Amino acid sequence: MSKKTTRDLVLSILLAGAVCAVLAYCQADTSKHSYAISIIERSAVYAVVAVAMNLLNGFTGLFSLGQAGFMAIGAYVTAILTIPVEMRQNVYYMNGIAGWLENLSIPMVPAMILGGLFAAAAAALIGIPVLRLKSDYLAIATLGFAEIIRALLAAPMMDTITNGSYGLNNIPGYGNVFQPMLIAAVCIGLMVLLINSSYGRAFKAIREDDVAAEAMGINLFRHKEMSFIISSFFTGVAGGMLAVFMRSIDTKTFQVALTYNILLIVVLGGIGSVTGSIIGSFLINGGQEWLRFLDQPLTIGGVEIPLFRAGFRMVIYSILLMVVVLFWRRGIMGNKEFTWDGLFRRKRKRKETTGGEA
């Protein structure tokens, strides 16, 4: 291996080791670090769904807003199959539970995969009519289907399966903080492999110019459908991860605002950047939580500061987002990925600029 490759490998191993050390430190005293663990787990969930959305929006050029609906499918399938059998009568106490479901139970990870497959199947059916649309029309159609999915999950005919409007609880949580991080790493790794494959190059060709891509022999509908289904599969897995994180869900969890929050992460991180989506996820989730002190009354010298009250946190948070967008109009990473070479190159340019001014 070349010196540069060896250096990058060593630095990547050190970075992974540092992340594991932080996770181990938090896991060593879960009661003390429960707040930090909650932020890490939620950020891991959103990182998966943000990368999945970027696969569709950033790499294939399809503007879809149906993520909340596919997350709902994955979350409900995972929750239904992982709730302990002995607790199910307590969960379905109003309408009862379907007989075939009463003793059906599988482990967490297979349940998440099955939830992803159900979401992918729904995407395959939805994709047939909607993927012939473009731009805003596609966004509106997928948004509508997401609301239809949410309504069906709460419909009276689904009461003995989804528990209707009462939602599901007693969902087993993660055994430790490493579990969601490992699941997220595997999901994102698989999507990166797909993006770097021949299929990924076809997706990018469609994004750049679908007419030229079709002229080159790329089947537009088949590749769009493939991207839509794969993105929905990982979105469904992320929905299952969210259900396990929250330990109780209902259809209100998967409203349109959830999709907008994911879109914000993608735009802030950079459309067309996987590492941007990951960074954006941790920044958005961490920022929303770390600014909570602004919602608490503040008294200085016996004088109460009027601005510090419930809701002030979101005002400051929105201002910070506006500042970030003004300085990084294409997002933090743009359409580029994080590399050690890029980091060192940026440092060298900064030193040269500082030296030139001096």
N, C-alpha and C positions, 0 to 999 in steps of 0.2 A: 504493500500500500504506500501511496505517496505521503509526504509529511502533512499535507493539508487534510487528507482523508483521515489519517491517524489523529490529528488534532481535533477534527470535528467529532470523531467517534469518542475520544476521551472526554471532550466537553459535554457531549450528549449524555454519556454515562454519569458524569458528575452532576448534571442537571437533574437527571432521573433520580439519582441518589439523594439529592437535596430535597426533591419533592417527597420522596418516600420518608425521609427523616422528619419533615414537617408533619406528614400524615401520622407517622408513628408517635410523634410528640403529642399530637392532639388526641390520638387514640389511647395513650397512656393514662389520661385522666379525662374521661368523657364528660363527667359532670362539670368540670371546670371549663372545658373547651367546647361545650355543646353548641354554643352560638357559632363558633368558627366552623365546626363540623357541619352544621346545618347549611351555612353559606357554601361550603365546598361541595356538599352533596347536590344542592340545588343547581350550582354552577355546572357541575358535571352533566346533569340531566339536560340543561339548556344548551350546553356545548354540543351534545349529540344532535338535538333537533335543529340547532342553528346550522351545523355543517350539512345536515340533510336538506335543509331549505336552500342552502347555498349551492348544493349539488344541482338542484332544480333551477333556481333563479339565477345564480351566478355563473354556473358552468354550462347550462343548457339554454339559458335565456328564456325560460318559461316563468311568467309572473303568476305564481299560485299563492292563494291565501287560505288554503284548506287545512293547514297544519293542525289547528286545534281539533278538528273533527277526527283526523287520523290518530292524534294523541289520545282522544277519548276512547276510540276503539281499543287501542293497545292497553290503555289503563284499565278499562272494564274487564277485558279478557284476563289480564294478569291478576286483577283483584279477585275476580270470581274463582279462579283456579287455585289461588294461594291462601284464601281465608281458611283457617283451621276448621276441619269438619265439625268438631265439637262446638264451635262458635257460630255455626251458620244459622241455627234456629234463632239465636239472639239477634242476628243481623236481619234476617227475613221475617221478623216477628209480625209485620202487618199483613202481608199478602201470601206468606208461605214461600217455599222454594220448589222449583221443578224437581220431580222425583229423580230424573236421570242425572241431576246436578248435585244432589244432596251429598253423595259420597265421592264425587269426582275431585281429585286433588293432585297437583303435580308440583315439583320444586319451582323456585322463583325464576331461575334463568330459562328453563324450557317454557315456562308460562309467558315470559317476555318475548321469546322467539315466536311462540304461537300467536301472541297479540300482534306482533309485527306482520305475521303472515295473514292474519285477518284484515289488518289495515291495507296490506298490499293487494289482497283480493278485492277489497272495496275500491281501491284506486284503479285496478284493472277494469272494473265495471264503469266507474265514473269517467275514466280516461277516454273511453270509446267515443262519447259525444263531445266532451269539453276540450279535448286536445286539438280539435280542428279549429278552435278559436285562438285568437292572439291577443297579446297585450292586456289592456284593461278588461276586455270581455272575458278572458280566461280567468282573471283575478276575481271578477264578480261571480262567475259561474262556480268556481271552487269554493268561494266564500259561502255561497248559497248551499252547496252540498254539505259543507261542514255544519251549517245550522240544521240541515235536514237530519244528519247523523245524530246530532245532539238531541234533537226532538224525538227521534226514534228510540234512543236509549232511555228516555224518560216516559215513553208512551205506556199507557195502561196494559197493553198486550205484552209488554216486556217485564212486567212487575215481578214475576216469579223467577226471572233470570237476572235482571239488572237492579231489582228492588225499586224500580221506578224513580220517583222524585225524592225518595228517602235516602238514596245513595248507598254506598258500601263503606263499612268500617271494619275494624279488627284485622286490617291487612298487616301481615308480618313485615317489620322493618328490616333494614340492612343489619347484618351481624357486626359490621365494622365499617369504617370510612374507606377502607381499601376496596370494598366490593363495588360501589358505584364508579369509582375512578377506574378500576380495571375494566368494567363493562363498557364505560365510555371510551377508554383507550382502544379496545378491540373494535368497537363500532366505527370510530373515526379512522382507525387504521385500515379497515376494510374499504371504507369510502375513498380513502386516499389511493389505495391500490386500484380501485375502479377508475378514478379520475386519471391516473397515470397509464391506464391501459388503452388499447385501441378504441374501446367503447368511449372512454373519456375524451379521446381526441375527436371522435365523431360528435360528441355532445358539444364540445367547444366550437367545432366547425358550424354546427347548427346555430349556436349563439352568435357567431360572427356574421354569417350570411347563409340563411337556410336555402335560398335559391341556388347559390354556388355549391352548397353541400349536396343538394339533391342532384345537381349536374355531375358531381363527382361520383355518384352512385350510392349515396347514403339514403336509406329508406327513412324519410322524415318521421312518419307516424310511428313506425316500429321503435325508433330510437327515442322519440319523445315519450312514448308509452313506457319504455324500459326505464328511462330516467324517473318518470313519475312514480312508477311502481317501487323502484328501489328506494327512492327518497321517502315514500310513504311507509315502507317496511321499517326503516330506521326511525322514522317519526313515531310509528307504533311502538317500537322498542323503548323509545324515550318516554312515551306515555306510560308504559309499564313501570319504568324507572321512577317516574313522578308519583305514581300510585303507591309504590313501596316507600318512597321518601315521605309522602304526606300521611300514609297509613289510613286515610279515609278520603273518599272522593264522592262527588255528585256532579251532575251535568253543569252546574254553575261554574265549576272549576275550569271548564273548557269553552268559555265564551270567546267572542271575537277579540277581546283585549289581549288574550293569551297569544294569538297569532301576531298581533301588532307588536307585542313585546319581543317576540322572536325576530320579527322583521327589523326592529330597532337594533338588536344585537348584530344581525347580519350587516346592516348598513354601517353601523359604527365600526365594526371590525374590518369591513371591506368586502364588497361584493366580488366574489371570485377568489377569495382567500380563505383557506381552511384554518390556518393559524390565526387569522384575523377574527374568525368566528369564535374560536376558543378564547382568545384574549378578550373579545367583546363580552362573552358570556360571564367571565369572572369579574370584569369591570362593572357591568350593569348590575349583576346580583350583589356584588360586594358593595358598590356605591350606594345602592338603595338601602342597604342595611346599616352601613357605617355612618350614614348621615341622620340616623334616627334621633340623635341627641338634639337635633334642631327642632324636633316636635315637642320637646320638653320646655316648660317655663324656665326662664333664666333671670336671676336677680343679681344685680351688681350694686354693692353699696346701699342696699335697701331699696333700690329702684328696679322695678320689673321691666325687662326689655320687651316691648310690645310685639316685636316680630316673631319671637320664639313661642310658637304655639302649634297645635296640630295642623298639618298641611304645609308648614313652612319648609319642611324637608324636601317635598316634591318641587317647590318653587326653585330652591337652590340647585336641586338635581337637574331640573329642566334647563336652567341657565348654564350649568356646566356642560350639558349635552350640546347646547347651541354653540358654546365656545369651541368645543372639540370639532364640531361640524364646520365651523368657520375656518379653522386652521388646517383641518384634514378633510377636505371636501369629498375625497374618495374613500374615506374611512381611515382608520389607523394604519392598516397594511395595504390599502388600495386593492389591487389584484395580485399582489406579490405574496410570497411565503417567507416566513422567518428562516434565515440561514445564518450560520456563524460568519461566513464571508461578508454577507450584507451588514452584519452588526459591526465587524471590524472595519469595513470600508467606511461606514458612517462615522465611526470614531476618528479615523484618519482624516476625513474631510473636515470634521469639526476642529481638530487640532491645527490643520493647515489654515483654516479660516481664522482661528484665534491668533495664530502666529503671524498671519498677514496683516491683521488689524494692529497687532502690537508693533 
